Amino acid sequence: MNVLIVEDERQLSHEIEIFLTKQGYNCDVAFTGKSASEKIYVNSYDFILMDVGLPDNNGFQLLKETKEMGKDAAIIVITARGSLDDKITGLDLGADDYLPKPFSLLELQARMQAILRRKHGLKNNTIQLHTFTMDIQNRTVQADGNTIPLTKKEFDILHYMALHKNRVITRVQLTEHIWGDILEEDYESNYIDVHIKNLRKKLSQYGNSDFIETVRGIGYRLNMF
Amino acid sequence: MKLQIKLVLYNAVSKALIISALAVVIPMLIQKIVYNHLDKRLNARHEKMMRMIKIGGLNEIALDQDCSFDSYNIFKEEFVSISPLATLPDGFGNTVIINSERIVDSQLLKHRVLSQTFLYDNQLYKIEIGEGLTSAEELGNTIRNFTLKIMLAVVLLSIFVDLGFAQVLLRPFYNIVNDKLKNIKHPTSINLTPVATNTFEFAYLDRSINEMMTQINEAFRLEREFITNVSHELLTPISILQNRVENMINDPQVPDEVVNKLADSQKTLSRLSRVIKALLYISRIENEQYIKNESAELELLVQDVLDETDVLIQDKNIRLDKSQLEPFVFKPCNKSLLHTLVFNLISNAIKYNRPEGSITVTGINQINQYHLRISDTGIGMPADQLPYIFDRFKRLRPDDDMGFGLGLPIVRSIAEFHQIKIEASSENGKGTTFDLYFPASST
């Protein structure tokens, strides 16, 4: 998977590059709209992460150019302006998703996965979690042919952890993923803990749920081997 | 008092003053004219009498035995009398005209009387020529009354004319106030076309308001720009830090103690970005950057929030009473903002509740409004803190480590954006109640 990171803030593009490289992506970086435009013209990318606040170029201009070149790369628009207009403009111009700064790298990866599934219709729509089977398409979890009645949020949490298996997910990352849209001030709350508690309770009725591990003081980890 | 009424009253009072002055002056003038006229006539008669005496002698005018003479015409309007005098009076020979009352046929009548003493045949005589004043006075009264009546009528008429005129005159003023000030929900929505008027003062007022509004608009635009810039300048570095911390947390070479500290740093960063986002959110709402063109079924919206928070309600064993939640369609609105508003209130009701407590949500259709009430049996707050709960960064409970004080300011901004009236009441230790009054949709 080839990814182009278009971001003038070098430290930020560097962190994104480190993360995505570790996840197995081939990363290319452009700091200006001009160099990005050239790179997009010459190379073929699967993903373009595009900051719309570039110094030499309105990011939306780059987005338009890319679409005019007929490139079929998936485009995720990144902005720090955070206004709703940017989101609408970006999506209208053909971006596949929109991420307001600051965003979690795990969230970025989850969005990229979702785009892949949507664009390429991934055949493997199920994830095997020990004795449990997650159906991403139909949003169900089954064990021995029984469907476990999970709420929307419980499913989202389990799915997010499954995407980032064997990796510590902090409460902040989980909270931002689950409650991201809500501007509720209270992130110190135990919302996530309550959800995980209920999730474990439901899963353990149908099998062993110990694979969801609590990492003390930090968050949770879904263990798969 | 209205300027229109004031103008009319001022006009009426000044006219009344002039008329009262005239009411005093006119009778005096009339009297003067009448006396002047009478005096001329008396003098003429006097001259004629004296000529007759000179030519024909006193006896010719048929004096009585005692050498006196009285003659009245039939209506006692005029008389001439000549009577001998025994002693020489002061001012001999002077012609004097005075008003005096005479008894004629046992009737007291007012006359204008000319008198003069003269010598005839070594005998002093006094001649008096009188002219009745009654008819002249009656004429004067008639003229005065008539004039006053006409003037009174003119004043009344002018009051009505003034009322109408003042209304027309002041119409641009009300147009300016209504179009430029009262009906303006937000300075950016002002219409800068001049109000039609040819009164200099109103045009001046209109121009001044337009200039002021243009300046305010400019200030708003700068604020929006400032907010956008600040958010960009702050959120980008936060973004760098956050992603770096994430990469470090997942680096196997980083020891566990450090990972713990990194997780704490991540919380702090998240808090920082949430504060910025919340402030941005409030600014955007206050700057009317959200569009409200949706319609929301309020009871379903509340139900959505309750579904979302159900886990937390159950976790705290809180009893939820929503049996009185009537349907209501609220429009125009921004659903996502309304969702945040209800979410923040419900979330507060859960957060500050005690275990095994209860939350009551009622929604009742009233005349022209919908009353949504969210009350909890939580820790409440002292009455003296109640006025400040919607203020930014006011953390009213000293032991409150659960928020940063922007949840309720957000609620208030959203409520104001939608013209929803919001009231809070609370009893320390017993619970808090939020009352929201949604205006009924006009269509």
HADDOCK unambig.tbl for C-alpha pairs under 7 A between the chains (distance, minus, plus):
assign (segid A and resid 11 and name CA) (segid B and resid 240 and name CA) 6.38 0.50 0.50
assign (segid A and resid 12 and name CA) (segid B and resid 240 and name CA) 4.78 0.50 0.50
assign (segid A and resid 15 and name CA) (segid B and resid 243 and name CA) 6.11 0.50 0.50
assign (segid A and resid 15 and name CA) (segid B and resid 244 and name CA) 5.86 0.50 0.50
assign (segid A and resid 19 and name CA) (segid B and resid 247 and name CA) 6.41 0.50 0.50
assign (segid A and resid 80 and name CA) (segid B and resid 231 and name CA) 6.76 0.50 0.50
assign (segid A and resid 80 and name CA) (segid B and resid 232 and name CA) 4.90 0.50 0.50
assign (segid A and resid 80 and name CA) (segid B and resid 235 and name CA) 6.13 0.50 0.50
assign (segid A and resid 80 and name CA) (segid B and resid 236 and name CA) 6.45 0.50 0.50
assign (segid A and resid 81 and name CA) (segid B and resid 228 and name CA) 5.78 0.50 0.50
assign (segid A and resid 81 and name CA) (segid B and resid 231 and name CA) 6.42 0.50 0.50
assign (segid A and resid 81 and name CA) (segid B and resid 232 and name CA) 5.55 0.50 0.50
assign (segid A and resid 101 and name CA) (segid B and resid 235 and name CA) 6.11 0.50 0.50
assign (segid A and resid 101 and name CA) (segid B and resid 236 and name CA) 6.59 0.50 0.50
assign (segid A and resid 101 and name CA) (segid B and resid 239 and name CA) 6.02 0.50 0.50
assign (segid A and resid 102 and name CA) (segid B and resid 235 and name CA) 6.00 0.50 0.50
assign (segid A and resid 102 and name CA) (segid B and resid 236 and name CA) 6.78 0.50 0.50
assign (segid A and resid 102 and name CA) (segid B and resid 238 and name CA) 6.42 0.50 0.50
assign (segid A and resid 102 and name CA) (segid B and resid 239 and name CA) 4.24 0.50 0.50
assign (segid A and resid 103 and name CA) (segid B and resid 239 and name CA) 6.63 0.50 0.50
assign (segid A and resid 104 and name CA) (segid B and resid 243 and name CA) 6.52 0.50 0.50
assign (segid A and resid 105 and name CA) (segid B and resid 243 and name CA) 6.26 0.50 0.50
assign (segid A and resid 167 and name CA) (segid B and resid 250 and name CA) 6.99 0.50 0.50
assign (segid A and resid 168 and name CA) (segid B and resid 250 and name CA) 7.00 0.50 0.50
assign (segid A and resid 170 and name CA) (segid B and resid 263 and name CA) 6.85 0.50 0.50
assign (segid A and resid 172 and name CA) (segid B and resid 267 and name CA) 6.26 0.50 0.50
assign (segid A and resid 182 and name CA) (segid B and resid 340 and name CA) 6.45 0.50 0.50
assign (segid A and resid 183 and name CA) (segid B and resid 278 and name CA) 6.71 0.50 0.50
assign (segid A and resid 183 and name CA) (segid B and resid 340 and name CA) 6.87 0.50 0.50
assign (segid A and resid 184 and name CA) (segid B and resid 344 and name CA) 6.35 0.50 0.50
assign (segid A and resid 184 and name CA) (segid B and resid 407 and name CA) 6.47 0.50 0.50
assign (segid A and resid 185 and name CA) (segid B and resid 274 and name CA) 7.00 0.50 0.50
assign (segid A and resid 185 and name CA) (segid B and resid 403 and name CA) 5.77 0.50 0.50
assign (segid A and resid 185 and name CA) (segid B and resid 404 and name CA) 6.68 0.50 0.50
assign (segid A and resid 185 and name CA) (segid B and resid 406 and name CA) 6.68 0.50 0.50
assign (segid A and resid 185 and name CA) (segid B and resid 407 and name CA) 5.87 0.50 0.50
assign (segid A and resid 186 and name CA) (segid B and resid 402 and name CA) 6.12 0.50 0.50
assign (segid A and resid 186 and name CA) (segid B and resid 403 and name CA) 5.20 0.50 0.50
assign (segid A and resid 188 and name CA) (segid B and resid 402 and name CA) 6.41 0.50 0.50
assign (segid A and resid 189 and name CA) (segid B and resid 402 and name CA) 6.96 0.50 0.50
assign (segid A and resid 191 and name CA) (segid B and resid 312 and name CA) 6.86 0.50 0.50
assign (segid A and resid 194 and name CA) (segid B and resid 312 and name CA) 6.96 0.50 0.50
assign (segid A and resid 217 and name CA) (segid B and resid 260 and name CA) 6.58 0.50 0.50
assign (segid A and resid 218 and name CA) (segid B and resid 260 and name CA) 6.24 0.50 0.50
assign (segid A and resid 218 and name CA) (segid B and resid 263 and name CA) 5.77 0.50 0.50
